């Protein structure tokens, strides 16, 4: 009913100069606003009326439109994981290798028990290849990191054995999906602070990680994990906004406020690469931290 009314009066859609400025600012666009808004309204998933306003929800934003004058009052982006992927792709061109895909995140996306935050992806992830058509999730094609998840009882033995047998190039899009379905089953989420894929494991400066911090915080606030585990000194220090030495804060709980919501966070050792020799401590810490979920 509401959708029919609005679409029948689509030629009456307009806004003010202040409205144009507001929409451009909120949606971060520089397009001709009225044609852009009309196109989005026609593509709307839902149109509802509450009081004097229509609320038009698309895949990427919500428009508020006066129900009598058809004036677009404002527009706001919808915060969801899919919209973040578009931002990460743009940032890959600036901060990552232009010949590689940005690697996003994966696992349980609705109130997972644990969110794991690593550093940044490299070309060793098979999904970094431009020919890859499967999920762009962390650690695809790798071996050592799955020792961690198996030993903290967050990966089925059958999957773990398959991972350890496969060479990087033997990973298929179907198998990658199967791995992350198992991760979802165990109710956890894997991500990196920075999504800019590098050709190798070269260190990234803090300033690049900080470019991604607000988007990671959006990720966390969208999925709403029970606890978040930060891997390594650099990641922990940037996210918690204080100098962190994981050896001194083992199993200590930190509280992080994001958009008015408070999240429990823990810092522990980075378990792969140069931190491989610390994996037993990482396992010990996470097993202990997991008890808080019971």
C-alpha positions as CSV (number, residue, x, y, z in Angstrom):
1,X,0.0,0.0,0.0
2,X,2.7,2.5,1.1
3,X,5.0,1.4,-1.7
4,X,2.3,1.9,-4.3
5,X,1.4,5.4,-3.0
6,X,5.1,6.5,-3.0
7,X,5.9,5.0,-6.4
8,X,2.7,6.6,-7.9
9,X,4.0,10.0,-6.8
10,X,7.7,9.4,-7.6
11,X,7.8,12.5,-9.9
12,X,7.1,14.6,-6.8
13,X,10.2,13.5,-5.0
14,X,12.4,16.5,-4.1
15,X,14.6,17.8,-1.3
16,X,16.1,21.1,-0.1
17,X,19.6,22.4,-0.4
18,X,20.2,21.4,3.2
19,X,18.8,18.0,2.4
20,X,21.1,17.5,-0.6
21,X,24.1,18.4,1.6
22,X,22.9,16.1,4.4
23,X,22.4,13.1,2.0
24,X,25.7,13.6,0.3
25,X,27.5,13.8,3.6
26,X,25.7,10.8,5.2
27,X,26.0,8.5,2.2
28,X,29.4,9.9,1.1
29,X,28.4,10.4,-2.5
30,X,28.8,13.2,-5.0
31,X,26.1,12.2,-7.5
32,X,23.1,14.1,-8.7
33,X,21.0,13.5,-5.6
34,X,17.4,13.4,-6.9
35,X,17.9,10.9,-9.8
36,X,20.1,8.8,-7.4
37,X,17.4,8.8,-4.7
38,X,14.6,8.0,-7.1
39,X,16.6,5.0,-8.6
40,X,17.2,3.7,-5.0
41,X,13.5,4.2,-4.1
42,X,12.4,2.1,-7.1
43,X,14.8,-0.6,-6.0
44,X,13.6,-0.5,-2.4
45,X,13.2,-3.7,-0.4
46,X,10.6,-2.2,1.9
47,X,8.6,1.0,2.1
48,X,6.7,1.7,5.3
49,X,4.8,4.7,6.7
50,X,5.1,5.7,10.3
51,X,3.3,8.9,11.2
52,X,4.1,11.7,8.8
53,X,7.1,9.9,7.1
54,X,7.8,7.2,4.7
55,X,10.8,5.0,5.5
56,X,12.4,3.5,2.4
57,X,14.9,0.7,3.0
58,X,17.3,-0.4,0.2
59,X,20.3,-2.8,0.4
60,X,22.6,0.0,1.3
61,X,20.6,2.9,3.0
62,X,17.4,4.1,4.5
63,X,15.6,7.2,3.2
64,X,13.2,9.3,5.3
65,X,10.6,11.0,3.1
66,X,7.8,13.3,4.2
67,X,4.5,11.5,3.4
68,X,2.6,14.6,2.2
69,X,5.1,16.8,0.5
70,X,7.4,14.0,-0.8
71,X,10.5,15.8,0.5
72,X,13.5,13.6,1.2
73,X,14.4,14.7,4.7
74,X,17.5,12.6,5.2
75,X,19.3,9.3,4.3
76,X,21.5,7.0,6.4
77,X,23.7,4.1,5.3
78,X,22.7,0.7,6.6
79,X,25.4,-0.8,8.6
80,X,25.9,-4.4,7.5
81,X,28.8,-6.6,6.7
82,X,28.1,-6.5,2.9
83,X,28.4,-2.7,2.8
84,X,31.8,-2.9,4.7
85,X,33.2,-5.2,1.9
86,X,32.7,-2.4,-0.6
87,X,34.8,-0.1,1.6
88,X,37.5,-2.7,2.1
89,X,37.8,-3.2,-1.7
90,X,38.4,0.5,-2.2
91,X,41.0,0.5,0.6
92,X,42.8,-2.5,-0.9
93,X,43.7,-0.3,-3.9
94,X,45.2,2.3,-1.6
95,X,46.9,0.2,1.1
96,X,47.3,-3.3,-0.4
97,X,48.6,-4.9,-3.5
98,X,46.4,-3.8,-6.4
99,X,46.8,-7.3,-8.0
100,X,45.3,-9.1,-5.0
101,X,41.8,-9.3,-3.5
102,X,41.0,-7.8,-0.2
103,X,40.3,-10.6,2.4
104,X,37.3,-9.8,4.6
105,X,36.1,-12.0,7.4
106,X,34.0,-15.2,8.0
107,X,32.2,-17.5,10.4
108,X,29.2,-16.9,12.7
109,X,27.9,-13.4,12.0
110,X,25.1,-13.2,14.6
111,X,26.2,-12.9,18.2
112,X,29.2,-15.3,18.0
113,X,30.7,-16.6,21.2
114,X,34.1,-15.4,20.1
115,X,35.5,-12.9,17.6
116,X,39.2,-13.4,16.7
117,X,41.1,-10.4,15.4
118,X,44.3,-11.0,13.6
119,X,46.6,-8.5,11.8
120,X,46.3,-8.5,8.0
121,X,46.2,-11.0,5.1
122,X,48.9,-11.9,2.6
123,X,49.0,-13.5,-0.8
124,X,49.4,-16.9,0.8
125,X,45.7,-16.8,1.3
126,X,44.4,-18.5,-1.9
127,X,41.3,-16.2,-1.9
128,X,43.7,-13.3,-2.6
129,X,44.0,-14.5,-6.2
130,X,41.9,-12.5,-8.7
131,X,40.7,-15.8,-10.2
132,X,39.2,-17.0,-7.0
133,X,35.4,-17.1,-7.0
134,X,34.7,-18.4,-3.5
135,X,34.5,-16.7,-0.1
136,X,37.2,-14.1,0.7
137,X,37.8,-15.2,4.3
138,X,41.0,-15.3,6.4
139,X,43.5,-18.1,6.4
140,X,42.3,-20.1,3.3
141,X,45.0,-22.3,2.0
142,X,47.1,-22.1,5.2
143,X,47.9,-24.9,7.6
144,X,49.5,-23.7,10.9
145,X,46.7,-21.4,12.2
146,X,44.2,-24.3,12.2
147,X,46.4,-26.0,14.8
148,X,45.1,-23.3,17.1
149,X,41.5,-23.7,16.4
150,X,41.6,-27.5,16.6
151,X,43.4,-27.4,19.9
152,X,40.9,-25.0,21.5
153,X,38.1,-27.3,20.4
154,X,36.7,-25.0,17.7
155,X,37.3,-27.1,14.7
156,X,36.0,-30.7,13.9
157,X,38.7,-33.3,13.7
158,X,37.6,-34.4,10.2
159,X,38.0,-30.9,8.8
160,X,41.3,-30.4,10.6
161,X,42.7,-33.6,9.1
162,X,41.7,-32.6,5.6
163,X,43.3,-29.1,6.1
164,X,46.6,-30.7,7.2
165,X,46.6,-33.0,4.1
166,X,45.9,-30.4,1.5
167,X,48.5,-28.2,-0.2
168,X,47.6,-24.6,-0.7
169,X,46.7,-25.0,-4.4
170,X,44.5,-28.0,-3.6
171,X,42.0,-25.9,-1.7
172,X,38.8,-25.6,-3.6
173,X,36.0,-23.0,-3.3
174,X,33.8,-25.8,-2.1
175,X,36.2,-26.9,0.6
176,X,36.8,-23.3,1.8
177,X,33.0,-23.0,2.2
178,X,33.0,-26.2,4.2
179,X,35.7,-25.0,6.5
180,X,33.8,-21.8,7.3
181,X,30.5,-23.7,7.7
182,X,32.3,-25.6,10.5
183,X,33.5,-22.3,12.0
184,X,29.9,-21.0,11.9
185,X,28.8,-24.3,13.6
186,X,31.2,-23.6,16.4
187,X,29.9,-20.1,16.8
188,X,33.0,-17.9,16.2
189,X,34.0,-15.2,13.7
190,X,37.5,-14.6,12.2
191,X,38.7,-11.3,10.9
192,X,41.8,-9.1,10.5
193,X,42.2,-5.5,11.8
194,X,43.5,-4.5,8.4
195,X,42.0,-6.1,5.3
196,X,44.7,-4.8,2.9
197,X,46.3,-8.0,1.4
198,X,50.0,-7.7,1.0
199,X,52.3,-9.7,-1.3
200,X,54.2,-11.0,1.7
201,X,54.3,-10.8,5.5
202,X,56.0,-7.4,5.6
203,X,55.2,-5.4,8.8
204,X,52.5,-2.7,8.4
205,X,52.9,0.6,10.2
206,X,50.4,1.5,12.9
207,X,49.0,4.3,10.8
208,X,47.6,1.9,8.2
209,X,46.0,-0.3,10.9
210,X,44.4,2.8,12.3
211,X,42.8,3.6,8.9
212,X,40.8,0.3,9.4
213,X,40.0,0.7,13.1
214,X,36.6,2.4,12.7
215,X,35.5,-0.2,10.2
216,X,36.6,-3.1,12.4
217,X,34.6,-1.5,15.2
218,X,31.6,-1.4,13.0
219,X,32.1,-5.1,12.3
220,X,32.2,-5.9,16.0
221,X,29.1,-3.8,16.7
222,X,27.2,-5.5,13.8
223,X,28.0,-9.1,14.9
224,X,28.0,-8.4,18.7
225,X,30.3,-11.1,19.9
226,X,30.2,-12.3,23.5
227,X,34.0,-11.9,23.7
228,X,36.7,-10.6,21.3
229,X,40.2,-12.0,21.3
230,X,43.0,-9.8,20.0
231,X,46.1,-11.5,18.6
232,X,49.4,-9.8,19.2
233,X,50.8,-6.6,20.7
234,X,50.3,-4.4,17.7
235,X,46.6,-5.3,17.1
236,X,45.8,-5.2,20.8
237,X,47.5,-1.8,21.4
238,X,45.7,-0.2,18.4
239,X,42.2,-1.6,19.3
240,X,42.4,-0.9,23.0
241,X,44.1,2.4,22.5
242,X,46.9,1.8,25.0
243,X,50.3,0.2,24.9
244,X,49.8,-3.5,25.3
245,X,52.4,-6.2,26.0
246,X,50.4,-9.5,25.9
247,X,52.9,-11.2,28.2
248,X,51.8,-8.8,31.0
249,X,48.0,-8.9,30.4
250,X,47.4,-12.6,29.9
251,X,43.7,-13.5,30.5
252,X,43.0,-10.0,31.6
253,X,39.6,-8.6,30.5
254,X,39.3,-5.2,28.9
255,X,36.1,-3.3,28.2
256,X,35.7,-1.5,24.9
257,X,32.8,0.8,24.2
258,X,31.6,1.0,20.6
259,X,28.5,3.1,19.7
260,X,27.3,2.9,23.3
261,X,27.7,-0.9,23.5
262,X,30.3,-2.4,25.8
263,X,32.4,-5.4,24.5
264,X,34.7,-7.7,26.5
265,X,38.1,-8.1,25.0
266,X,41.3,-10.1,25.7
267,X,44.8,-9.8,24.3
268,X,47.0,-12.8,23.7
269,X,50.0,-13.9,21.7
270,X,50.1,-14.0,17.9
271,X,50.2,-17.7,17.2
272,X,51.7,-17.9,13.6
273,X,54.6,-16.6,11.6
274,X,57.2,-15.2,14.0
275,X,54.9,-15.9,16.9
276,X,54.6,-19.6,16.1
277,X,56.7,-20.5,19.2
278,X,54.0,-18.9,21.4
279,X,51.1,-21.0,20.2
280,X,51.0,-23.1,23.3
281,X,50.6,-19.9,25.4
282,X,47.9,-18.7,23.0
283,X,46.0,-22.1,23.4
284,X,46.4,-21.9,27.2
285,X,45.0,-18.4,27.4
286,X,42.1,-19.0,25.1
287,X,41.1,-22.2,26.8
288,X,41.0,-20.3,30.1
289,X,39.1,-17.3,28.6
290,X,36.5,-19.7,27.0
291,X,35.4,-20.7,30.5
292,X,33.9,-17.3,30.9
293,X,31.3,-18.3,28.2
294,X,29.9,-21.1,30.3
